[in-house]
């Protein structure tokens, strides 16, 4: 991951290796997930950051790479969570998570195929 692509983006980007070790976090991810008083999450295991049942789901995703997409709402803020495997060449290398706030009343546009 090149930090310059995601560093200023208004989306939290977290990258883990296939063992669950956090390799990188952009600024939004650090602001979102770093608890007060904690210095760093890079180098920690992502499984240690999640309670059950999310922990077991993530452990299974590390073993059986697949995409997981859902929305979550906390304190009136709705977010889209997109977790997907990433690859180094053809080799599975871990997964990344993108977490973004969904604006209230966000439009949904249905695209129709051109005839």
ZATOR-858078 format. One record per residue: residue in one letter; x negated, y negated, z negated of N, C-alpha, C in turn. Coordinates in Angstrom, 3 decimals, m for minus. Each point is the difference from the previous one (the first is absolute). Layout:
N
+--------+----------+----------+----------+----------+----------+----------+----------+----------+----------+
| residu |     n.px |     n.py |     n.pz |    ca.px |    ca.py |    ca.pz |     c.px |     c.py |     c.pz |
+--------+----------+----------+----------+----------+----------+----------+----------+----------+----------+
|      a |        X |        Y |        Z |        X |        Y |        Z |        X |        Y |        Z |
...
+--------+----------+----------+----------+----------+----------+----------+----------+----------+----------+
***
This chain:
115
+--------+----------+----------+----------+----------+----------+----------+----------+----------+----------+
| residu |     n.px |     n.py |     n.pz |    ca.px |    ca.py |    ca.pz |     c.px |     c.py |     c.pz |
+--------+----------+----------+----------+----------+----------+----------+----------+----------+----------+
|      x |   m0.847 |    1.188 |    0.000 |    0.847 |   m1.188 |    0.000 |   m0.882 |   m1.236 |    0.000 |
|      x |    0.328 |   m0.944 |    0.831 |   m0.693 |   m1.276 |    0.001 |    0.809 |   m0.954 |   m0.855 |
|      x |   m0.593 |   m0.459 |   m1.073 |    0.691 |   m0.875 |   m0.938 |    0.590 |   m1.226 |    0.674 |
|      x |   m0.674 |   m0.525 |    1.005 |    0.480 |   m1.235 |    0.603 |    1.365 |    0.159 |    0.660 |
|      x |    0.413 |    1.193 |    0.337 |    1.326 |    0.211 |    0.597 |    1.115 |   m0.163 |   m1.029 |
|      x |   m0.216 |    0.434 |   m1.216 |    1.062 |    0.059 |   m0.996 |   m0.185 |   m0.919 |   m1.199 |
|      x |   m1.167 |   m0.589 |   m0.169 |   m0.288 |   m0.726 |   m1.228 |    0.997 |   m1.116 |   m0.283 |
|      x |    0.376 |   m0.775 |    1.001 |    0.919 |   m1.107 |   m0.225 |    1.448 |    0.320 |    0.301 |
|      x |    0.283 |    1.237 |    0.344 |    1.364 |    0.394 |    0.374 |    0.909 |    0.052 |   m1.222 |
|      x |    1.270 |   m0.328 |    0.209 |    0.986 |    0.042 |   m1.082 |    0.614 |    1.399 |   m0.094 |
|      x |   m0.861 |    0.991 |   m0.011 |    0.384 |    1.404 |   m0.163 |   m1.115 |    0.663 |   m0.805 |
|      x |    0.367 |    0.807 |   m0.996 |   m0.988 |    0.690 |   m0.816 |   m0.476 |    1.241 |    0.755 |
|      x |   m1.308 |    0.078 |    0.246 |   m0.589 |    1.129 |    0.722 |   m0.991 |    0.691 |   m0.929 |
|      x |    0.240 |    1.295 |   m0.235 |   m0.865 |    0.809 |   m0.865 |   m0.437 |    1.224 |    0.795 |
|      x |   m1.295 |    0.284 |    0.002 |   m0.561 |    1.124 |    0.754 |   m0.631 |    0.982 |   m0.976 |
|      x |    0.361 |    1.292 |    0.133 |   m0.545 |    1.067 |   m0.850 |   m0.680 |    1.050 |    0.866 |
|      x |   m0.976 |    0.704 |   m0.582 |   m0.583 |    1.128 |    0.722 |    0.871 |    1.238 |   m0.227 |
|      x |   m0.392 |    1.115 |    0.578 |    0.851 |    1.202 |   m0.071 |    0.048 |    0.630 |   m1.385 |
|      x |   m0.869 |   m0.458 |   m0.924 |    0.053 |    0.464 |   m1.388 |    0.811 |   m0.944 |   m0.879 |
|      x |    0.453 |   m1.125 |    0.582 |    0.803 |   m0.954 |   m0.750 |   m0.792 |   m1.165 |   m0.578 |
|      x |   m1.303 |   m0.043 |    0.249 |   m0.812 |   m1.109 |   m0.493 |    0.312 |   m1.254 |    0.805 |
|      x |    0.304 |   m1.081 |   m0.687 |    0.308 |   m1.264 |    0.677 |   m1.294 |   m0.562 |    0.571 |
|      x |   m0.006 |   m0.185 |    1.323 |   m1.175 |   m0.500 |    0.700 |    0.029 |   m1.509 |    0.183 |
|      x |    1.185 |   m0.539 |    0.212 |    0.099 |   m1.421 |    0.295 |    1.399 |   m0.507 |   m0.301 |
|      x |    0.063 |   m1.263 |   m0.360 |    1.271 |   m0.689 |   m0.251 |   m0.174 |   m1.424 |    0.520 |
|      x |    1.004 |   m0.507 |    0.705 |   m0.095 |   m1.398 |    0.392 |    0.437 |   m0.877 |   m1.180 |
|      x |   m0.097 |   m1.313 |    0.166 |    0.300 |   m0.929 |   m1.101 |    1.422 |    0.175 |   m0.515 |
|      x |    0.975 |    0.156 |    0.903 |    1.404 |    0.161 |   m0.408 |    0.168 |    1.288 |   m0.819 |
|      x |   m0.670 |    1.062 |    0.405 |    0.078 |    1.265 |   m0.733 |   m0.580 |   m0.162 |   m1.405 |
|      x |   m1.147 |   m0.676 |   m0.106 |   m0.598 |   m0.212 |   m1.323 |    0.926 |   m0.839 |   m0.884 |
|      x |    0.608 |   m1.052 |    0.550 |    0.926 |   m0.827 |   m0.788 |    1.240 |    0.794 |   m0.409 |
|      x |    0.460 |    0.883 |    0.877 |    1.221 |    0.768 |   m0.246 |   m0.207 |    1.105 |   m1.031 |
|      x |   m1.096 |    0.728 |    0.101 |   m0.158 |    1.226 |   m0.779 |   m0.977 |   m0.082 |   m1.165 |
|      x |   m0.859 |   m0.994 |   m0.038 |   m0.975 |   m0.100 |   m1.084 |    0.683 |   m0.537 |   m1.250 |
|      x |    0.010 |    0.780 |   m1.044 |    0.638 |   m0.413 |   m1.249 |   m0.860 |   m1.042 |   m0.714 |
|      x |    0.634 |   m0.909 |   m0.747 |   m0.774 |   m1.017 |   m0.729 |   m1.075 |    0.641 |   m0.873 |
|      x |   m1.204 |   m0.537 |    0.085 |   m1.113 |    0.520 |   m0.778 |   m0.808 |    1.062 |    0.724 |
|      x |    0.568 |    0.608 |    1.035 |   m0.737 |    1.002 |    0.778 |   m0.904 |   m0.721 |    0.992 |
|      x |   m1.181 |    0.536 |    0.199 |   m0.959 |   m0.657 |    0.870 |    0.078 |    0.486 |    1.438 |
|      x |    0.256 |    1.285 |    0.207 |   m0.078 |    0.541 |    1.350 |    0.706 |    1.346 |    0.071 |
|      x |    0.604 |    0.281 |    1.136 |    0.580 |    1.321 |    0.247 |   m0.796 |    0.764 |    1.056 |
|      x |   m0.794 |   m0.710 |    0.816 |   m0.832 |    0.684 |    0.993 |   m0.932 |    0.946 |   m0.749 |
|      x |   m0.046 |    1.247 |    0.457 |   m0.801 |    1.027 |   m0.662 |    0.811 |    0.867 |   m0.954 |
|      x |    1.189 |   m0.460 |   m0.377 |    0.893 |    0.779 |   m0.863 |    0.846 |    0.929 |    0.872 |
|      x |    0.633 |    0.973 |   m0.632 |    0.857 |    0.911 |    0.743 |    1.427 |   m0.522 |    0.015 |
|      x |    0.586 |   m0.038 |    1.186 |    1.358 |   m0.517 |    0.166 |    1.011 |    0.811 |   m0.807 |
|      x |   m0.282 |    1.270 |   m0.228 |    0.924 |    0.840 |   m0.766 |    0.115 |   m0.478 |   m1.444 |
|      x |   m1.070 |   m0.581 |   m0.525 |    0.017 |   m0.504 |   m1.377 |    0.828 |   m1.276 |   m0.141 |
|      x |    0.371 |   m0.602 |    1.125 |    0.762 |   m1.252 |   m0.001 |    1.505 |    0.225 |    0.114 |
|      x |    0.423 |    1.262 |    0.152 |    1.410 |    0.299 |    0.246 |    0.557 |    0.980 |   m1.029 |
|      x |    1.187 |   m0.287 |   m0.528 |    0.677 |    0.960 |   m0.875 |    0.717 |    1.055 |    0.852 |
|      x |    0.469 |    1.035 |   m0.633 |    0.831 |    0.995 |    0.690 |    1.347 |   m0.634 |    0.341 |
|      x |    0.652 |    0.372 |    1.073 |   m0.373 |    1.033 |    0.958 |   m0.891 |   m0.507 |    1.138 |
|      x |   m0.313 |   m1.322 |    0.012 |   m0.824 |   m0.557 |    1.082 |   m1.384 |    0.655 |    0.032 |
|      x |   m0.548 |    0.303 |   m1.167 |   m1.333 |    0.611 |   m0.060 |   m0.033 |    1.328 |    0.744 |
|      x |    0.974 |    0.863 |   m0.247 |    0.046 |    1.301 |    0.678 |    0.220 |   m0.156 |    1.503 |
|      x |    0.836 |   m0.955 |    0.379 |    0.235 |   m0.248 |    1.431 |   m1.294 |   m0.436 |    0.674 |
|      x |   m0.729 |   m0.932 |   m0.608 |   m1.260 |   m0.466 |    0.584 |   m1.034 |    1.120 |    0.057 |
|      x |   m0.071 |    0.817 |   m1.038 |   m0.944 |    1.126 |    0.001 |    0.314 |    0.942 |    1.160 |
|      x |    1.282 |    0.254 |    0.231 |    0.393 |    0.867 |    1.107 |   m0.315 |   m0.652 |    1.349 |
|      x |    0.187 |   m1.316 |    0.085 |   m0.319 |   m0.705 |    1.248 |   m1.500 |    0.047 |    0.300 |
|      x |   m0.828 |   m0.023 |   m1.031 |   m1.444 |    0.112 |    0.213 |   m0.358 |    1.378 |    0.550 |
|      x |    0.690 |    1.031 |   m0.487 |   m0.250 |    1.375 |    0.453 |    0.660 |    0.305 |    1.345 |
|      x |    1.164 |   m0.591 |    0.226 |    0.802 |    0.254 |    1.210 |    0.325 |   m1.351 |    0.645 |
|      x |   m0.965 |   m0.547 |    0.756 |    0.151 |   m1.358 |    0.528 |    1.285 |   m0.199 |    0.805 |
|      x |    0.716 |   m1.060 |   m0.356 |    1.220 |   m0.364 |    0.707 |    0.349 |   m1.440 |   m0.376 |
|      x |    0.886 |   m0.587 |    0.757 |    0.446 |   m1.358 |   m0.269 |    1.177 |    0.025 |   m0.960 |
|      x |    0.017 |   m0.962 |   m0.905 |    1.070 |   m0.139 |   m0.981 |    0.420 |   m1.469 |    0.008 |
|      x |    1.273 |   m0.270 |    0.283 |    0.492 |   m1.374 |    0.085 |    1.273 |   m0.115 |   m0.825 |
|      x |    0.066 |   m1.069 |   m0.823 |    1.190 |   m0.220 |   m0.815 |    0.054 |   m1.460 |   m0.428 |
|      x |    1.130 |   m0.387 |   m0.553 |    0.113 |   m1.327 |   m0.607 |    0.155 |    0.188 |   m1.501 |
|      x |   m0.404 |   m1.024 |   m0.727 |    0.099 |    0.004 |   m1.453 |    0.419 |   m1.405 |   m0.421 |
|      x |    0.762 |   m0.084 |   m1.077 |    0.390 |   m1.304 |   m0.520 |   m0.394 |   m0.077 |   m1.461 |
|      x |   m0.666 |   m1.106 |   m0.368 |   m0.426 |   m0.213 |   m1.379 |    0.184 |   m1.481 |   m0.321 |
|      x |    0.743 |   m0.251 |   m1.068 |    0.272 |   m1.368 |   m0.430 |    0.562 |   m0.857 |    1.133 |
|      x |    0.894 |    0.606 |    0.804 |    0.677 |   m0.721 |    1.067 |   m0.817 |   m0.182 |    1.273 |
|      x |   m1.223 |    0.514 |    0.030 |   m0.852 |   m0.106 |    1.190 |   m0.021 |    1.356 |    0.699 |
|      x |    0.416 |    0.018 |    1.257 |    0.030 |    1.228 |    0.782 |   m1.251 |    0.064 |    0.866 |
|      x |   m0.648 |    1.177 |   m0.003 |   m1.218 |    0.184 |    0.778 |    0.117 |    1.226 |    0.891 |
|      x |   m0.697 |   m0.067 |    1.122 |   m0.178 |    1.154 |    0.880 |   m1.361 |    0.589 |   m0.327 |
|      x |   m0.035 |    1.296 |   m0.273 |   m1.251 |    0.717 |   m0.261 |   m0.226 |    0.957 |    1.171 |
|      x |   m1.150 |   m0.132 |    0.640 |   m0.354 |    0.836 |    1.147 |   m1.332 |    0.662 |   m0.323 |
|      x |    0.022 |    1.315 |   m0.192 |   m1.203 |    0.770 |   m0.313 |   m0.245 |    0.954 |    1.157 |
|      x |   m1.227 |   m0.001 |    0.518 |   m0.296 |    0.876 |    1.139 |   m1.448 |    0.464 |   m0.053 |
|      x |   m0.273 |    1.161 |    0.595 |   m1.378 |    0.482 |    0.068 |   m0.831 |   m0.910 |    0.907 |
|      x |   m1.300 |   m0.050 |   m0.257 |   m0.913 |   m0.645 |    0.936 |   m1.109 |    0.984 |    0.322 |
|      x |   m0.639 |   m0.220 |    1.120 |   m0.965 |    0.962 |    0.526 |   m1.313 |   m0.688 |    0.350 |
|      x |   m1.086 |    0.716 |   m0.217 |   m1.320 |   m0.423 |    0.449 |   m0.301 |    0.855 |    1.215 |
|      x |    0.225 |   m0.576 |    1.184 |   m0.049 |    0.806 |    1.216 |    1.186 |    0.938 |   m0.015 |
|      x |   m0.240 |    1.280 |    0.115 |    1.080 |    0.981 |   m0.036 |    0.191 |    0.604 |   m1.393 |
|      x |   m0.861 |   m0.369 |   m0.960 |    0.050 |    0.615 |   m1.330 |    0.849 |   m0.816 |   m0.974 |
|      x |    0.921 |    0.696 |   m0.666 |    0.817 |   m0.627 |   m1.041 |   m0.924 |   m0.561 |   m1.076 |
|      x |    0.205 |   m1.274 |   m0.353 |   m0.904 |   m0.658 |   m0.933 |    0.688 |   m0.491 |   m1.266 |
|      x |    1.333 |   m0.032 |   m0.018 |    0.716 |   m0.475 |   m1.168 |    1.319 |   m0.622 |    0.404 |
|      x |    0.520 |   m0.902 |   m0.837 |    1.220 |   m0.684 |    0.404 |   m0.066 |   m1.466 |   m0.378 |
|      x |    0.829 |   m0.756 |    0.677 |    0.096 |   m1.426 |   m0.288 |    1.435 |   m0.318 |   m0.365 |
|      x |    0.134 |   m1.037 |   m0.817 |    1.325 |   m0.464 |   m0.384 |    0.108 |   m1.480 |    0.331 |
|      x |    1.102 |   m0.346 |    0.643 |    0.348 |   m1.391 |    0.249 |    1.269 |   m0.273 |   m0.782 |
|      x |   m0.020 |   m1.049 |   m0.801 |    1.150 |   m0.380 |   m0.818 |    0.332 |   m1.443 |    0.327 |
|      x |    1.240 |   m0.232 |    0.467 |    0.376 |   m1.361 |    0.379 |    1.380 |   m0.353 |   m0.517 |
|      x |    0.139 |   m1.248 |   m0.433 |    1.281 |   m0.499 |   m0.471 |    0.929 |   m0.163 |    1.183 |
|      x |    1.233 |    0.483 |   m0.166 |    1.035 |   m0.179 |    1.026 |    0.843 |   m1.212 |   m0.384 |
|      x |    0.043 |   m1.006 |    0.867 |    0.785 |   m1.196 |   m0.325 |    1.477 |    0.326 |   m0.160 |
|      x |    0.645 |   m0.711 |   m0.913 |    1.436 |    0.173 |   m0.191 |    0.718 |   m0.366 |    1.289 |
|      x |    0.964 |    0.811 |    0.398 |    0.767 |   m0.277 |    1.214 |   m0.805 |    0.178 |    1.276 |
|      x |   m1.034 |    0.815 |   m0.057 |   m0.841 |    0.214 |    1.164 |    0.837 |    0.561 |    1.151 |
|      x |   m0.109 |   m0.605 |    1.194 |    0.786 |    0.495 |    1.127 |   m0.528 |    1.346 |    0.499 |
|      x |    0.903 |    0.787 |    0.574 |   m0.369 |    1.249 |    0.662 |    0.422 |   m0.148 |    1.454 |
|      x |   m0.964 |    0.054 |    0.881 |    0.281 |   m0.163 |    1.428 |   m0.064 |    1.339 |    0.690 |
|      x |    1.048 |    0.352 |    0.686 |    0.066 |    1.258 |    0.735 |   m0.391 |   m0.295 |    1.442 |
|      x |   m1.049 |    0.635 |    0.459 |   m0.478 |   m0.173 |    1.371 |    0.624 |    1.077 |    0.878 |
|      x |    0.539 |   m0.432 |    1.098 |    0.598 |    0.949 |    0.943 |   m0.979 |    0.200 |    1.159 |
|      x |   m0.111 |    1.236 |    0.476 |   m0.897 |    0.239 |    1.117 |    0.471 |   m0.738 |    1.259 |
|      x |   m0.975 |   m0.426 |    0.789 |    0.347 |   m0.656 |    1.263 |    0.515 |    1.053 |    0.957 |
|      x |    1.044 |   m0.373 |    0.783 |    0.564 |    0.969 |    0.965 |   m0.975 |    0.345 |    1.103 |
+--------+----------+----------+----------+----------+----------+----------+----------+----------+----------+
***
